């Protein structure tokens, strides 16, 4: 007879796989995508040429495992075209990595950490990862794309979604920020010009990083003694912020969302017709930051859907937001 542990592990894997399918189907329904058959197989995501992929944690550090346990890492594609091209994901990540890209020639000494989305189920490693870094390095910045631990199911209590007490992706993102600052000299960056950009679930992590310096893991080394708070934050089509139980026009935040007056200047990107994360999500976050005295810029477009990344489509937001970010960084003195 199978052990209880094995039965629970199998149930978690089935649950995670079902969640990935559901999330992927939602993304495929967004205006910028076209449905395709889903394809996934065992394999580790490895960085394309030009990137330096490094383990996020020392090998001797024991890490909490994602809900898929020891299941081997997976690679997937399908579910939809974005701007006429497939997008690819990593899944079942147990040992996270950070892949660093450096600009050619003299850089700006600024850096950006990229947090891909994927509903805390998978990671859109090209659409919201390496393709973003391609643009970032062209601006003369160092770019690091994070492959953080997934999947992590958010529990439900009394029919309502709750935040996990320990968010594995947040631990990985804080660790990555510490590594970038600790190794600033070797990367050729100013440790006071290290920001973050996150998409969807990654945007939620970027917001979390902005509003706390508390870590939920034991400090491993000198990198963990660096501040995990970014110097600027770009939040693209975020979710899991709004308390939608308060009525259609409420802009109250969920109980687990904390706001700090020490949060960095923040730029928020969103489309009014996003079918997954309604525009009141970023509006509520922006107002809360502003009330705390944090500078906030917003770029909201009528159309664009969800998960458009940086691929140009017929929707203006997909073609214009990179220029908006560039100008905003100039306004901050980052570029």
GUBABA-835737 format. One record per residue: x, y negated, z of N, C-alpha, C in turn. Coordinates in steps of 0.2 Angstrom, whole numbers, plus 5000, padded with zeros to 4 digits. Example, Ala and Ser with C-alpha at 12.3 -4.5 7.8 and 13.67 -1.06 7.14 Angstrom:
BEGIN
n.xx_n.yy_n.zz_ca.xx_ca.yy_ca.zz_c.xx_c.yy_c.zz
5066_5028_5039_5062_5022_5039_5066_5016_5039 $
5064_5011_5035_5068_5005_5036_5064_5000_5039 $
***
This chain:
BEGIN
n.xx_n.yy_n.zz_ca.xx_ca.yy_ca.zz_c.xx_c.yy_c.zz
5004_5006_5000_5000_5000_5000_5004_4994_5000 $
5003_4989_4996_5007_4983_4996_5007_4979_5002 $
5012_4976_5004_5013_4972_5010_5009_4966_5009 $
5006_4963_5015_5003_4957_5015_5007_4951_5012 $
5013_4951_5013_5018_4946_5010_5017_4946_5003 $
5018_4952_5000_5018_4953_4993_5011_4951_4990 $
5006_4953_4993_4999_4951_4991_4998_4943_4991 $
5001_4940_4996_5000_4933_4996_5004_4929_4991 $
5010_4932_4990_5015_4929_4985_5012_4930_4978 $
5009_4936_4977_5005_4937_4970_4999_4932_4969 $
4996_4931_4975_4990_4926_4974_4992_4919_4973 $
4998_4917_4976_5000_4910_4975_5003_4909_4968 $
5006_4914_4965_5008_4914_4958_5002_4913_4953 $
4997_4918_4954_4991_4917_4950_4988_4910_4951 $
4987_4908_4957_4985_4901_4958_4988_4896_4954 $
4995_4896_4955_4999_4891_4952_4999_4891_4944 $
4998_4898_4941_4998_4898_4934_4991_4895_4932 $
4986_4897_4936_4979_4894_4934_4979_4886_4934 $
4983_4884_4939_4983_4876_4940_4987_4873_4934 $
4992_4876_4932_4996_4874_4926_4991_4874_4920 $
4987_4879_4919_4983_4880_4913_4978_4874_4913 $
4975_4873_4919_4970_4868_4920_4973_4861_4919 $
4979_4860_4922_4982_4853_4921_4984_4852_4913 $
4986_4857_4910_4988_4857_4903_4982_4855_4899 $
4977_4859_4900_4970_4857_4896_4968_4850_4897 $
4969_4847_4903_4967_4840_4904_4971_4836_4900 $
4978_4837_4900_4982_4833_4896_4981_4833_4889 $
4979_4839_4886_4977_4841_4879_4971_4837_4877 $
4967_4835_4882_4961_4832_4880_4961_4824_4880 $
4967_4822_4882_4969_4815_4882_4969_4812_4875 $
4967_4806_4873_4967_4803_4866_4973_4804_4862 $
4979_4804_4865_4985_4804_4862_4987_4811_4860 $
4983_4817_4861_4986_4823_4860_4981_4827_4856 $
4984_4833_4853_4980_4838_4849_4981_4844_4852 $
4975_4848_4854_4976_4855_4857_4980_4860_4853 $
4984_4864_4856_4988_4869_4853_4988_4875_4858 $
4989_4881_4856_4990_4887_4860_4995_4886_4865 $
4995_4888_4872_5000_4887_4877_5005_4893_4876 $
5011_4892_4877_5016_4897_4877_5021_4896_4883 $
5022_4901_4886_5027_4900_4892_5031_4907_4892 $
5038_4906_4894_5042_4912_4895_5047_4911_4900 $
5050_4916_4903_5055_4915_4908_5062_4912_4905 $
5065_4907_4909_5071_4904_4906_5072_4898_4910 $
5078_4896_4911_5080_4889_4915_5080_4884_4910 $
5078_4878_4912_5079_4872_4908_5086_4870_4909 $
5089_4869_4903_5096_4866_4903_5096_4860_4899 $
5100_4855_4901_5100_4848_4898_5103_4848_4891 $
5100_4844_4887_5103_4844_4880_5110_4841_4880 $
5113_4841_4875_5120_4839_4875_5120_4831_4876 $
5125_4829_4880_5126_4822_4882_5125_4821_4889 $
5121_4826_4892_5119_4825_4899_5124_4829_4904 $
5125_4827_4910_5129_4831_4915_5124_4833_4920 $
5122_4840_4919_5117_4843_4924_5121_4846_4930 $
5119_4843_4936_5122_4845_4942_5117_4848_4947 $
5119_4852_4951_5114_4855_4957_5113_4849_4961 $
5107_4848_4964_5105_4843_4968_5107_4844_4975 $
5107_4850_4977_5109_4852_4984_5115_4857_4984 $
5119_4856_4989_5125_4861_4990_5122_4868_4990 $
5126_4873_4987_5123_4880_4987_5121_4883_4994 $
5125_4881_4999_5124_4884_5006_5118_4881_5009 $
5114_4876_5006_5108_4873_5009_5102_4877_5008 $
5099_4879_5013_5093_4883_5012_5087_4878_5010 $
5083_4879_5005_5078_4875_5003_5071_4879_5004 $
5066_4875_5006_5059_4877_5006_5057_4879_4998 $
5054_4885_4997_5052_4887_4991_5046_4884_4988 $
5045_4883_4982_5038_4881_4979_5033_4887_4980 $
5027_4885_4978_5022_4890_4980_5023_4897_4975 $
5027_4897_4970_5028_4903_4966_5034_4907_4969 $
5036_4905_4975_5041_4909_4979_5048_4910_4975 $
5050_4916_4974_5056_4918_4970_5055_4919_4963 $
5049_4918_4960_5048_4919_4953_5053_4915_4949 $
5056_4919_4944_5061_4915_4940_5058_4909_4936 $
5063_4904_4935_5061_4898_4932_5058_4900_4925 $
5053_4895_4923_5050_4896_4916_5051_4890_4912 $
5050_4891_4906_5050_4886_4901_5043_4887_4897 $
5040_4881_4895_5034_4882_4891_5033_4876_4886 $
5029_4877_4881_5027_4872_4877_5020_4873_4874 $
5017_4869_4870_5010_4870_4868_5005_4865_4871 $
4999_4867_4872_4994_4863_4874_4992_4857_4871 $
4997_4854_4867_4995_4848_4864_5001_4845_4860 $
5000_4841_4855_5005_4837_4852_5004_4830_4855 $
5010_4827_4856_5010_4820_4858_5014_4816_4852 $
5010_4811_4849_5013_4808_4843_5016_4813_4838 $
5012_4818_4837_5014_4823_4832_5019_4828_4833 $
5022_4828_4840_5027_4832_4842_5025_4836_4848 $
5027_4842_4849_5026_4846_4855_5030_4843_4861 $
5028_4844_4866_5031_4843_4873_5033_4849_4876 $
5038_4849_4880_5040_4855_4883_5041_4854_4891 $
5040_4860_4895_5040_4859_4902_5044_4864_4905 $
5046_4863_4911_5050_4868_4916_5045_4869_4921 $
5045_4876_4924_5040_4878_4929_5044_4882_4934 $
5041_4883_4940_5044_4888_4945_5051_4886_4947 $
5052_4880_4948_5059_4877_4950_5060_4878_4957 $
5065_4882_4959_5067_4883_4966_5073_4880_4967 $
5078_4879_4963_5084_4875_4964_5085_4869_4959 $
5083_4863_4962_5082_4857_4958_5089_4855_4955 $
5089_4851_4950_5095_4848_4947_5094_4841_4945 $
5099_4837_4944_5099_4831_4942_5104_4830_4936 $
5101_4828_4930_5105_4827_4924_5107_4820_4923 $
5113_4818_4922_5115_4811_4922_5117_4810_4915 $
5115_4804_4912_5117_4802_4905_5120_4795_4906 $
5126_4794_4903_5129_4787_4903_5129_4784_4897 $
5129_4777_4897_5129_4773_4891_5136_4773_4888 $
5136_4772_4881_5143_4771_4878_5145_4764_4879 $
5152_4763_4879_5154_4757_4880_5153_4754_4887 $
5153_4747_4887_5152_4744_4894_5145_4743_4895 $
5143_4746_4901_5136_4746_4903_5135_4740_4908 $
5128_4740_4910_5126_4735_4914_5127_4736_4922 $
5129_4742_4923_5130_4744_4930_5124_4745_4934 $
5118_4746_4930_5112_4747_4933_5110_4755_4932 $
5106_4758_4936_5104_4765_4935_5097_4766_4936 $
5094_4771_4933_5087_4772_4933_5086_4780_4934 $
5082_4782_4939_5081_4789_4941_5074_4790_4938 $
5073_4795_4933_5067_4797_4930_5064_4803_4933 $
5057_4802_4935_5054_4808_4938_5048_4810_4933 $
5049_4815_4930_5043_4818_4925_5037_4820_4929 $
5032_4819_4925_5025_4821_4928_5024_4829_4926 $
5018_4831_4928_5016_4838_4927_5011_4840_4933 $
5008_4836_4936_5003_4838_4941_5006_4842_4947 $
5012_4841_4949_5015_4845_4954_5015_4853_4952 $
5014_4854_4946_5013_4861_4943_5019_4863_4938 $
5020_4858_4934_5026_4859_4929_5029_4852_4928 $
5035_4852_4924_5038_4846_4923_5039_4845_4916 $
5036_4839_4913_5037_4837_4906_5044_4835_4905 $
5049_4839_4904_5056_4837_4904_5058_4833_4898 $
5055_4834_4892_5057_4830_4887_5052_4823_4886 $
5046_4824_4886_5041_4819_4885_5042_4813_4891 $
5043_4815_4897_5043_4811_4902_5050_4811_4906 $
5055_4814_4902_5062_4815_4905_5067_4813_4901 $
5070_4817_4897_5076_4816_4893_5074_4810_4887 $
5068_4810_4885_5066_4805_4880_5066_4798_4883 $
5065_4798_4890_5065_4791_4893_5072_4789_4894 $
5077_4794_4896_5084_4793_4897_5087_4791_4890 $
5085_4793_4885_5087_4791_4878_5087_4783_4877 $
5081_4781_4879_5080_4774_4879_5084_4770_4884 $
5084_4773_4890_5087_4769_4896_5095_4768_4894 $
5098_4773_4892_5105_4772_4890_5106_4767_4885 $
5102_4767_4880_5102_4762_4875_5102_4755_4878 $
5099_4754_4884_5099_4747_4887_5105_4746_4891 $
5110_4751_4891_5116_4750_4894_5116_4752_4901 $
5111_4756_4903_5110_4759_4910_5112_4766_4910 $
5114_4768_4916_5115_4775_4918_5108_4778_4919 $
5107_4784_4917_5100_4787_4918_5101_4794_4921 $
5096_4796_4925_5097_4802_4928_5089_4805_4928 $
5088_4811_4925_5082_4814_4925_5082_4820_4930 $
5077_4820_4934_5076_4825_4940_5072_4831_4938 $
5075_4837_4939_5071_4843_4939_5069_4845_4946 $
5063_4843_4949_5062_4844_4956_5058_4851_4957 $
5057_4853_4963_5054_4859_4964_5046_4859_4963 $
5044_4863_4959_5037_4865_4957_5036_4872_4957 $
5030_4874_4957_5023_4871_4959_5022_4870_4966 $
5019_4865_4968_5016_4864_4975_5009_4862_4975 $
5005_4867_4977_4998_4866_4977_4996_4861_4983 $
4992_4856_4982_4989_4851_4987_4983_4855_4990 $
4983_4856_4997_4978_4860_5000_4971_4856_5000 $
4966_4859_5000_4959_4856_5001_4956_4858_5008 $
4953_4853_5011_4950_4853_5017_4943_4850_5017 $
4938_4854_5019_4931_4852_5018_4930_4849_5011 $
4932_4853_5006_4931_4851_4999_4935_4845_4996 $
4939_4842_5000_4943_4836_4998_4951_4838_4998 $
4954_4835_4993_4961_4836_4992_4965_4833_4997 $
4970_4836_5000_4974_4833_5005_4982_4834_5003 $
4986_4829_5005_4993_4829_5004_4996_4834_5008 $
5001_4838_5005_5005_4842_5009_5009_4838_5014 $
5010_4841_5020_5014_4838_5025_5021_4837_5023 $
5024_4841_5020_5031_4841_5017_5030_4841_5009 $
5032_4836_5006_5032_4836_4999_5038_4837_4996 $
5039_4843_4993_5046_4845_4990_5049_4841_4985 $
5044_4838_4981_5047_4834_4975_5050_4827_4978 $
5047_4825_4984_5049_4819_4987_5056_4820_4990 $
5057_4826_4993_5063_4827_4996_5069_4827_4991 $
5067_4830_4985_5072_4831_4979_5073_4824_4977 $
5068_4820_4976_5069_4813_4973_5073_4809_4978 $
5072_4809_4985_5076_4805_4989_5083_4808_4989 $
5084_4814_4988_5091_4817_4988_5095_4814_4982 $
5091_4814_4976_5094_4811_4970_5096_4804_4971 $
5092_4800_4974_5094_4793_4975_5100_4792_4979 $
5100_4796_4984_5106_4796_4988_5113_4798_4985 $
5112_4803_4980_5118_4805_4976_5120_4800_4971 $
5115_4797_4968_5117_4791_4964_5121_4786_4967 $
5119_4784_4973_5122_4779_4977_5129_4781_4980 $
5129_4787_4982_5135_4790_4985_5141_4790_4980 $
5139_4792_4973_5143_4792_4968_5143_4786_4963 $
5141_4781_4966_5141_4775_4962_5147_4773_4958 $
5153_4774_4962_5159_4772_4958_5161_4776_4952 $
5160_4783_4953_5162_4787_4948_5157_4787_4942 $
5150_4785_4944_5145_4784_4938_5146_4777_4935 $
5150_4772_4938_5150_4765_4936_5144_4761_4937 $
5141_4762_4942_5135_4758_4944_5135_4754_4950 $
5131_4749_4951_5130_4745_4957_5125_4749_4961 $
5127_4751_4967_5122_4754_4971_5116_4750_4973 $
5116_4744_4972_5111_4739_4973_5106_4738_4967 $
5108_4742_4962_5104_4741_4956_5102_4748_4953 $
5099_4752_4958_5097_4759_4956_5089_4759_4957 $
5086_4760_4952_5079_4760_4952_5076_4767_4950 $
5069_4767_4950_5066_4773_4948_5060_4772_4943 $
5059_4777_4939_5053_4777_4935_5049_4783_4935 $
5043_4784_4937_5039_4790_4937_5033_4790_4933 $
5031_4796_4931_5025_4797_4927_5020_4802_4930 $
5014_4799_4931_5009_4804_4934_5011_4806_4941 $
5012_4813_4941_5014_4815_4948_5021_4812_4950 $
5025_4811_4945_5032_4808_4946_5031_4801_4948 $
5025_4797_4946_5024_4790_4948_5022_4790_4955 $
5018_4795_4957_5016_4796_4964_5022_4797_4969 $
5027_4801_4966_5034_4801_4970_5037_4795_4970 $
5037_4791_4965_5041_4785_4965_5038_4780_4970 $
5031_4780_4970_5028_4776_4975_5029_4778_4982 $
5030_4784_4983_5032_4787_4990_5039_4785_4992 $
5043_4785_4987_5050_4783_4988_5051_4776_4990 $
5046_4772_4987_5046_4765_4988_5044_4763_4995 $
5040_4767_4998_5037_4764_5004_5039_4768_5011 $
5045_4772_5010_5047_4775_5016_5055_4777_5015 $
5058_4777_5020_5065_4779_5021_5066_4786_5025 $
5060_4788_5027_5060_4794_5032_5061_4800_5027 $
5065_4804_5030_5066_4811_5026_5063_4816_5030 $
5061_4822_5027_5058_4827_5030_5063_4833_5030 $
5069_4832_5029_5074_4838_5028_5080_4836_5032 $
5084_4840_5035_5090_4839_5039_5095_4836_5034 $
5099_4831_5036_5104_4828_5032_5109_4833_5030 $
5111_4833_5024_5116_4838_5022_5123_4836_5022 $
5124_4829_5020_5130_4826_5019_5130_4819_5018 $
5135_4816_5016_5135_4808_5016_5130_4805_5011 $
5128_4809_5006_5123_4807_5001_5117_4805_5005 $
5115_4809_5010_5109_4809_5013_5109_4803_5018 $
5115_4800_5019_5115_4794_5024_5114_4788_5020 $
5114_4788_5013_5112_4782_5009_5105_4781_5009 $
5103_4775_5008_5096_4773_5007_5092_4777_5002 $
5087_4780_5003_5083_4784_4998_5078_4779_4994 $
5077_4773_4996_5073_4768_4994_5075_4765_4987 $
5072_4765_4982_5074_4762_4975_5075_4755_4976 $
5079_4751_4972_5079_4744_4971_5074_4741_4967 $
5071_4745_4963_5065_4743_4959_5061_4749_4957 $
5055_4749_4955_5051_4755_4954_5046_4753_4948 $
5046_4758_4943_5041_4758_4938_5036_4764_4939 $
5030_4762_4939_5025_4767_4941_5020_4768_4935 $
5020_4773_4931_5016_4774_4925_5011_4780_4926 $
5005_4778_4925_4999_4782_4926_4999_4786_4932 $
4999_4783_4938_4999_4786_4944_4992_4789_4946 $
4992_4793_4951_4986_4796_4954_4987_4797_4961 $
4982_4800_4964_4982_4803_4971_4983_4797_4976 $
4981_4791_4974_4981_4785_4979_4975_4783_4981 $
4969_4783_4977_4963_4780_4978_4959_4784_4983 $
4955_4782_4988_4950_4785_4991_4944_4784_4988 $
4942_4789_4983_4936_4788_4979_4930_4790_4983 $
4930_4792_4989_4924_4794_4993_4921_4787_4996 $
4924_4781_4995_4921_4775_4997_4916_4772_4993 $
4915_4775_4987_4911_4772_4982_4914_4769_4976 $
4911_4768_4970_4913_4767_4964_4918_4761_4963 $
4916_4756_4967_4920_4750_4966_4925_4749_4972 $
4926_4754_4976_4931_4753_4982_4938_4754_4979 $
4942_4750_4983_4949_4750_4981_4953_4752_4987 $
4950_4756_4992_4954_4758_4998_4959_4764_4996 $
4964_4764_4999_4969_4770_4998_4967_4776_5002 $
4970_4782_5000_4969_4788_5004_4973_4787_5011 $
4971_4791_5016_4974_4790_5022_4981_4791_5022 $
4984_4795_5018_4991_4797_5018_4995_4792_5014 $
4992_4787_5011_4996_4782_5007_4999_4777_5012 $
5005_4776_5013_5008_4771_5017_5011_4765_5013 $
5010_4759_5015_5013_4753_5012_5018_4750_5016 $
5024_4748_5013_5029_4745_5017_5031_4738_5014 $
5031_4733_5018_5034_4727_5015_5041_4727_5013 $
5044_4732_5014_5051_4733_5011_5051_4737_5005 $
5045_4738_5002_5045_4742_4995_5048_4737_4990 $
5051_4740_4985_5055_4735_4980_5050_4732_4975 $
5052_4727_4971_5048_4725_4966_5045_4731_4961 $
5039_4730_4959_5036_4736_4956_5032_4734_4950 $
5033_4738_4944_5029_4737_4938_5025_4743_4937 $
5018_4741_4936_5013_4747_4935_5011_4747_4928 $
5011_4753_4925_5008_4754_4918_5002_4758_4918 $
4997_4757_4915_4991_4761_4915_4987_4759_4909 $
4983_4764_4907_4978_4763_4901_4971_4763_4904 $
4966_4759_4902_4960_4759_4905_4956_4765_4903 $
4957_4769_4898_4954_4775_4896_4957_4781_4898 $
4962_4781_4903_4965_4787_4905_4960_4791_4908 $
4959_4797_4905_4954_4802_4907_4955_4806_4914 $
4962_4806_4916_4964_4810_4922_4964_4805_4928 $
4967_4799_4927_4968_4795_4933_4965_4788_4931 $
4960_4787_4934_4956_4781_4933_4960_4775_4935 $
4958_4769_4932_4962_4763_4932_4962_4760_4940 $
4957_4762_4943_4957_4760_4950_4962_4763_4955 $
4965_4768_4952_4971_4771_4956_4977_4766_4956 $
4979_4764_4951_4985_4759_4951_4982_4752_4954 $
4976_4750_4953_4974_4744_4955_4974_4744_4963 $
4972_4749_4966_4972_4749_4973_4979_4749_4976 $
4983_4752_4973_4990_4752_4975_4993_4745_4974 $
4992_4742_4968_4995_4735_4967_4992_4730_4972 $
4986_4731_4974_4983_4726_4979_4986_4727_4985 $
4987_4733_4987_4990_4735_4994_4997_4732_4994 $
5001_4733_4989_5008_4731_4989_5008_4723_4989 $
5004_4720_4985_5003_4713_4985_5002_4710_4992 $
4997_4713_4996_4995_4711_5002_5001_4712_5007 $
5005_4716_5006_5011_4717_5010_5017_4712_5008 $
5016_4708_5003_5021_4704_5001_5026_4706_4996 $
5024_4712_4993_5029_4715_4988_5027_4712_4981 $
5032_4710_4977_5031_4708_4970_5028_4713_4966 $
5023_4712_4963_5020_4717_4958_5018_4714_4952 $
5020_4718_4946_5018_4716_4939_5014_4722_4937 $
5009_4721_4933_5005_4726_4930_5004_4725_4922 $
5004_4730_4919_5003_4730_4911_4997_4735_4910 $
4991_4733_4909_4985_4737_4908_4983_4736_4901 $
4982_4742_4897_4980_4741_4891_4973_4745_4890 $
4969_4743_4885_4962_4746_4884_4963_4754_4883 $
4968_4755_4878_4968_4762_4876_4975_4765_4877 $
4976_4772_4877_4982_4775_4878_4981_4782_4881 $
4976_4783_4885_4975_4789_4888_4980_4791_4893 $
4982_4797_4894_4987_4799_4899_4992_4803_4896 $
4998_4803_4899_5004_4807_4897_5006_4805_4890 $
5007_4799_4888_5009_4797_4882_5017_4796_4882 $
5020_4796_4888_5027_4795_4888_5030_4789_4884 $
5035_4790_4880_5038_4785_4876_5037_4786_4869 $
5032_4790_4867_5031_4792_4860_5026_4787_4857 $
5028_4783_4852_5024_4778_4849_5018_4782_4845 $
5012_4780_4847_5006_4782_4844_5002_4776_4841 $
4996_4777_4839_4991_4771_4837_4990_4766_4843 $
4990_4769_4849_4989_4765_4855_4994_4760_4856 $
4993_4753_4856_4998_4748_4857_5002_4750_4864 $
4999_4752_4869_5003_4753_4875_5009_4757_4874 $
5008_4763_4870_5014_4768_4869_5020_4764_4865 $
5018_4759_4861_5024_4756_4858_5027_4750_4861 $
5023_4747_4866_5025_4740_4869_5027_4741_4876 $
5026_4746_4879_5028_4746_4886_5035_4746_4887 $
5039_4750_4883_5047_4749_4884_5049_4742_4884 $
5047_4738_4879_5049_4731_4879_5047_4727_4885 $
5041_4729_4888_5038_4726_4894_5043_4727_4900 $
5045_4734_4900_5050_4736_4905_5056_4732_4905 $
5059_4732_4899_5065_4728_4898_5065_4721_4900 $
5060_4717_4898_5059_4710_4900_5058_4710_4907 $
5055_4714_4910_5054_4714_4918_5060_4715_4921 $
5065_4720_4919_5071_4721_4922_5076_4715_4921 $
5075_4711_4915_5079_4705_4914_5076_4700_4920 $
5070_4700_4920_5067_4695_4925_5070_4696_4932 $
5071_4702_4934_5073_4704_4941_5081_4703_4941 $
5084_4702_4936_5092_4702_4936_5095_4709_4936 $
5091_4714_4934_5094_4721_4934_5098_4721_4927 $
5095_4718_4922_5099_4718_4915_5102_4711_4914 $
***
